[in-house]
């Protein structure tokens, strides 16, 4: 969870004491929830989809993280 937090994802514990990782953008409808010691469950729209190993979770989050240092290409500047 520390890498997710470093990348800017929302990390919290729900009412049942389960760790959760939520998207950076509030309009995205997915969340990851720690289901077992080494497995995370991906939810999309509150519907469970698939169990993920920690390496899969990192790959999923890396593709979805927001890079805050975006500079437009020179061809778009005027």
C-alpha positions as CSV (number, residue, x, y, z in Angstrom):
1,X,0.0,0.0,0.0
2,X,2.9,2.3,0.5
3,X,3.7,2.4,-3.2
4,X,0.1,3.2,-4.0
5,X,0.1,6.0,-1.5
6,X,3.4,7.4,-3.0
7,X,1.8,7.4,-6.4
8,X,-1.2,9.4,-5.1
9,X,-3.9,6.8,-4.7
10,X,-6.3,7.0,-1.8
11,X,-5.5,4.3,0.7
12,X,-7.8,3.6,3.6
13,X,-9.4,1.0,5.9
14,X,-13.1,0.4,5.5
15,X,-15.6,-0.2,8.4
16,X,-14.9,-4.0,8.4
17,X,-11.1,-3.3,8.8
18,X,-10.2,-4.2,5.2
19,X,-7.4,-2.2,3.4
20,X,-8.6,-0.5,0.3
21,X,-6.9,1.4,-2.6
22,X,-9.1,3.9,-4.4
23,X,-8.5,5.7,-7.7
24,X,-6.9,9.2,-7.9
25,X,-9.8,10.4,-10.1
26,X,-13.1,10.2,-8.3
27,X,-15.1,9.4,-11.4
28,X,-13.3,6.1,-11.9
29,X,-15.4,3.3,-10.5
30,X,-12.8,0.7,-9.4
31,X,-11.3,-0.1,-6.0
32,X,-8.8,-2.8,-4.7
33,X,-9.5,-4.5,-1.4
34,X,-7.2,-6.7,0.5
35,X,-9.0,-10.0,0.6
36,X,-6.4,-12.4,2.0
37,X,-2.8,-12.0,3.2
38,X,-1.4,-11.9,-0.3
39,X,-4.4,-11.4,-2.6
40,X,-6.3,-8.2,-3.5
41,X,-9.8,-8.2,-5.0
42,X,-10.6,-5.8,-7.8
43,X,-14.0,-4.3,-7.7
44,X,-15.6,-2.4,-10.6
45,X,-18.8,-0.5,-9.8
46,X,-19.0,-2.4,-6.4
47,X,-19.0,-5.8,-8.3
48,X,-16.0,-8.1,-7.5
49,X,-14.1,-9.0,-10.6
50,X,-10.8,-10.8,-10.0
51,X,-8.2,-11.7,-7.4
52,X,-4.8,-10.1,-7.9
53,X,-1.4,-10.9,-6.6
54,X,0.6,-7.9,-5.3
55,X,2.7,-7.7,-8.5
56,X,-0.5,-7.5,-10.5
57,X,-1.8,-4.8,-8.3
58,X,1.4,-2.7,-8.8
59,X,1.2,-3.2,-12.6
60,X,-2.5,-2.2,-12.5
61,X,-1.8,0.9,-10.4
62,X,1.2,2.0,-12.4
63,X,-0.9,2.1,-15.6
64,X,-3.5,4.2,-13.9
65,X,-1.4,6.6,-11.9
66,X,-1.5,10.3,-12.8
67,X,1.8,11.9,-13.7
68,X,1.6,15.4,-12.5
69,X,4.6,16.8,-14.4
70,X,3.1,16.9,-17.9
71,X,4.5,19.3,-20.4
72,X,2.7,19.7,-23.8
73,X,4.8,19.0,-26.9
74,X,6.3,22.1,-28.6
75,X,4.0,21.7,-31.6
76,X,1.0,22.5,-29.4
77,X,2.4,25.6,-27.9
78,X,1.5,29.0,-29.5
